Amino acid sequence: MSIRFSAALLALLVAAPAAADVRVVASLPALGSIAREVVGSNGSVTVLAPAEQDPHFADGKPSMILALNRADVLFFAGLGLEAGWLPSIVTASRNAGIQPGRQGSIEAASMIPLLETGVKADRSLGDVHPGGNPHFWFDPRRVRTVAVAFGEKLAALDAKNAAAYRANAARFAAELDDRIPKWKASMAPYEGRSLVPFHKSLVYLEDWLGLRELGTIEPLPGIAPSPSHLAGLILRIRETKPAPLVVAEPWHNRRTAETVAEKGGVKFVRLPGDVGSVPGKDSYVAHMDELLGRLRAGLEGK
């Protein structure tokens, strides 16, 4: 991806005044929701990728470069999830403080235990992430860990507001400590049930809730399914009892997912996108309520 911008924009970037409060730029809405909880009233949080867009793909825009130029912190998932669009605009921002390896460049994936590590780095295997699966925000236990660690990172960058960041992170962690067992209990009747996601994005949710992954509509991450792959998957769906649930996020091909569910004789559920994709569900907790509510309804056959 090539980003072009004018000399006038460059002058605007260089001339941007320093802010008294911390400026955080998050690559994805889920990360933005965590950052807002931790930053609180001590700064601003800007999110780059839209909530209804595949996080692997976002269009680099001059407005993103401007936000990055003014940022004190770049908060991103890592493990190559944003590799197709984020590095080029970070370089174009000319902000030394958020370049890779600098204190203002904070990778969420580095803060948690990861699943699906050690995958062979081979493009013939699709859009793989050799360091581990990056979709950790489907597991609120890991989100809790990230929030507390992010609070410590901000405290190290901004000593004046360190106590506030730590307190905000602790408050959010306490909220998740209250919600996690309730969410888990609400999904307990479905432990051991099978899901058929479109993409390998639900492994952390499956690990947390004791769900099984029967297979994915994509034969390999990011690779469009062939008729033979779909035929084999449909046969496995028909043979599996209790009935699996086919699920897909809004950026995946809904018609393909619905066809797989229909021919397999099972339900299809369209999952919400990222945090904020559903009106009124702008916080991480509200987003998880929506996500789990849709899963329960699908697994109950409603």
C-alpha positions in Angstrom: 0.0 0.0 0.0 1.4 3.4 -1.0 0.4 6.5 0.9 0.8 9.9 -0.8 0.3 13.2 0.9 1.0 16.8 0.0 3.7 19.2 1.3 0.9 21.2 2.9 -0.2 18.2 4.9 3.4 17.5 5.9 3.7 21.1 7.2 0.5 20.6 9.2 1.9 17.4 10.7 5.2 19.0 11.8 3.5 22.1 13.1 1.0 20.2 15.2 1.2 21.4 18.8 2.0 19.1 21.7 -0.9 18.1 23.9 -0.9 18.3 27.6 -2.9 15.0 27.9 -1.8 11.7 26.5 -2.9 10.9 23.0 -3.4 7.3 22.2 -4.1 5.9 18.7 -5.5 2.3 18.7 -5.3 0.3 15.5 -8.6 -1.6 16.2 -11.9 -0.7 18.0 -11.5 -3.5 20.6 -8.1 -2.0 21.5 -9.6 1.5 21.5 -12.2 0.3 24.0 -9.5 -1.0 26.4 -7.5 2.2 26.0 -10.5 4.4 26.8 -11.1 2.5 30.0 -7.5 3.0 31.1 -6.9 6.6 29.8 -10.2 7.9 31.3 -10.3 11.7 31.4 -6.5 12.0 31.1 -6.3 12.0 27.4 -7.9 11.0 24.1 -8.2 7.8 22.2 -8.4 7.6 18.4 -9.3 4.4 16.6 -8.0 3.8 13.1 -9.9 0.8 11.7 -13.7 0.8 11.3 -15.7 -1.5 13.5 -17.4 -3.2 10.5 -14.2 -3.8 8.5 -11.9 -6.9 8.6 -9.0 -6.0 10.9 -6.6 -7.5 8.4 -7.5 -4.9 5.9 -7.9 -1.2 6.4 -7.5 1.7 4.0 -4.6 4.0 5.0 -5.8 7.6 4.9 -4.2 11.0 5.5 -6.4 11.4 8.5 -4.7 8.3 10.0 -1.3 9.7 9.3 -2.2 12.9 11.0 -3.5 11.1 14.1 -0.4 9.0 14.3 1.9 12.0 13.9 0.3 13.6 17.0 0.1 10.4 19.0 2.1 9.7 22.2 1.1 6.0 22.0 0.3 3.6 19.3 -1.6 0.6 20.7 -1.9 -2.3 18.2 -2.7 -6.0 18.3 0.5 -7.3 16.7 1.5 -10.7 15.4 1.1 -9.4 11.9 -2.6 -8.8 12.1 -2.3 -5.2 10.9 0.7 -5.9 8.7 -1.1 -5.1 5.5 -1.9 -1.5 6.3 -0.4 -0.2 9.6 3.4 -0.2 9.1 3.2 2.1 6.0 1.2 4.8 7.7 3.3 4.6 10.9 6.4 5.2 8.8 4.6 8.0 6.9 3.6 9.7 10.2 7.2 10.7 10.9 6.6 10.3 14.6 9.8 8.8 16.1 8.1 8.0 19.4 5.8 5.4 18.0 8.1 3.6 15.6 8.7 -0.1 16.2 10.8 -0.7 19.2 10.2 2.7 20.8 8.4 3.2 24.1 5.3 4.6 22.5 4.8 1.5 20.3 2.8 -0.9 22.4 1.9 -4.4 21.2 -1.1 -6.0 23.0 -0.2 -9.5 22.0 3.1 -9.3 23.8 1.2 -9.0 27.1 -0.6 -12.3 27.1 -0.2 -16.1 26.7 -1.0 -16.9 23.1 -2.7 -19.7 21.2 -1.7 -21.4 17.9 2.0 -20.4 18.3 4.7 -22.0 16.2 2.7 -22.2 13.0 5.0 -22.5 9.9 5.6 -19.1 8.2 4.6 -20.3 4.7 2.3 -18.2 2.5 1.0 -21.4 0.9 -0.7 -22.0 4.2 -2.8 -18.8 3.9 -2.7 -15.7 6.1 -0.9 -17.4 9.0 0.5 -15.7 12.1 3.6 -17.7 13.1 3.8 -15.9 16.5 0.3 -16.9 17.5 -3.3 -16.2 16.8 -3.9 -12.4 17.2 -7.6 -12.4 17.9 -7.2 -12.4 21.7 -10.1 -9.9 22.5 -12.6 -12.7 22.2 -11.4 -13.9 25.6 -12.1 -11.3 28.4 -9.6 -13.0 30.7 -6.9 -11.9 28.3 -8.4 -8.5 27.8 -8.2 -8.0 31.6 -4.5 -8.9 31.5 -3.9 -6.5 28.6 -5.8 -3.6 30.3 -3.7 -3.9 33.5 -0.4 -4.1 31.5 -1.5 -1.2 29.3 -2.1 0.9 32.5 1.5 0.2 33.6 2.8 1.1 30.1 1.0 4.5 30.3 2.2 5.0 33.9 5.8 4.6 32.7 5.2 7.2 29.9 3.3 9.7 31.9 4.3 9.7 35.6 2.1 12.7 36.4 -1.1 10.6 35.7 0.4 7.2 36.6 -1.9 6.7 39.6 -5.0 7.5 37.5 -4.0 5.0 34.8 -3.5 2.3 37.4 -6.7 3.1 39.1 -8.7 3.1 35.9 -7.1 -0.2 34.8 -8.0 -1.7 38.2 -11.6 -0.5 38.0 -12.0 -2.1 34.5 -10.3 -5.3 35.7 -12.8 -5.4 38.6 -15.7 -5.0 36.2 -14.4 -7.9 34.1 -13.9 -10.0 37.3 -17.6 -9.5 37.9 -18.7 -10.2 34.4 -16.5 -13.1 33.4 -18.1 -15.7 35.7 -21.5 -14.5 34.7 -20.7 -14.8 31.0 -19.2 -18.2 31.6 -22.2 -19.4 33.5 -24.6 -18.2 30.8 -22.7 -20.3 28.2 -22.1 -23.3 30.4 -25.1 -25.3 28.9 -23.3 -25.2 25.6 -19.9 -26.4 26.7 -18.6 -29.0 24.2 -20.8 -27.7 21.3 -19.3 -27.1 17.9 -18.8 -23.9 16.0 -18.0 -23.5 12.3 -16.5 -20.0 12.0 -15.7 -18.5 8.6 -12.1 -17.5 9.7 -9.8 -18.7 12.5 -10.8 -15.8 14.7 -12.6 -17.5 17.5 -10.0 -19.8 19.0 -9.7 -17.7 22.2 -13.4 -17.7 22.7 -13.6 -21.4 22.1 -10.7 -22.0 24.6 -12.5 -19.8 27.2 -15.9 -21.3 26.9 -15.1 -24.9 26.1 -16.5 -24.9 22.6 -15.2 -27.0 19.8 -14.2 -25.9 16.3 -15.5 -28.4 13.8 -13.8 -26.6 10.9 -13.7 -23.3 9.2 -15.3 -22.1 6.0 -12.0 -20.9 4.8 -9.8 -23.9 4.1 -6.8 -21.8 5.2 -6.8 -18.3 6.8 -7.6 -15.7 4.1 -8.1 -18.3 1.4 -11.5 -18.5 -0.4 -13.1 -21.9 -0.1 -13.3 -24.3 -3.0 -16.5 -26.3 -3.8 -14.8 -29.5 -2.7 -13.8 -28.0 0.7 -17.4 -26.7 1.3 -18.8 -30.1 0.3 -16.6 -31.9 2.8 -17.4 -29.4 5.5 -21.2 -29.7 4.9 -20.9 -33.5 5.2 -19.1 -33.2 8.5 -21.7 -30.7 9.7 -24.6 -33.1 8.9 -22.8 -35.9 10.7 -22.1 -33.9 13.9 -24.5 -34.1 16.9 -25.6 -31.9 18.6 -25.9 -29.6 15.6 -23.0 -27.2 15.1 -23.5 -23.5 14.6 -22.2 -21.7 11.6 -21.0 -18.2 12.4 -19.4 -15.4 10.5 -18.4 -11.8 11.1 -19.9 -9.1 8.9 -16.9 -8.7 6.6 -17.1 -12.3 5.5 -19.2 -13.6 2.6 -22.6 -14.0 4.2 -24.1 -15.9 1.3 -21.4 -18.6 1.5 -21.9 -18.9 5.2 -25.7 -19.1 4.9 -25.4 -21.7 2.1 -23.1 -23.9 4.3 -25.6 -23.7 7.2 -28.6 -24.4 5.0 -27.1 -27.4 3.2 -25.8 -28.6 6.5 -29.2 -28.3 8.1 -28.0 -26.0 10.9 -28.4 -22.5 12.1 -26.3 -19.5 10.9 -25.5 -16.6 13.2 -24.0 -13.3 12.0 -21.7 -12.2 14.7 -21.3 -8.5 15.5 -18.2 -6.8 14.1 -15.7 -5.1 16.4 -16.7 -3.0 19.5 -19.1 -0.3 18.4 -20.4 -2.0 15.3 -23.9 -2.4 16.9 -25.6 0.8 17.9 -25.4 1.3 21.7 -22.8 -1.4 22.1 -19.8 1.0 22.3 -18.0 -0.6 25.3 -16.2 -3.9 25.5 -18.6 -5.2 28.1 -21.7 -4.3 26.0 -20.1 -5.8 22.9 -19.4 -9.1 24.7 -23.0 -9.1 26.0 -24.2 -8.8 22.4 -21.8 -11.4 21.0 -22.7 -14.0 23.6 -26.4 -13.3 23.3 -26.3 -14.0 19.6 -24.3 -17.2 20.2 -26.8 -18.5 22.9 -29.7 -17.8 20.6 -28.1 -19.7 17.8 -27.1 -22.7 19.9 -30.6 -22.8 21.4 -32.0 -22.9 17.8 -33.8 -19.6 18.1 
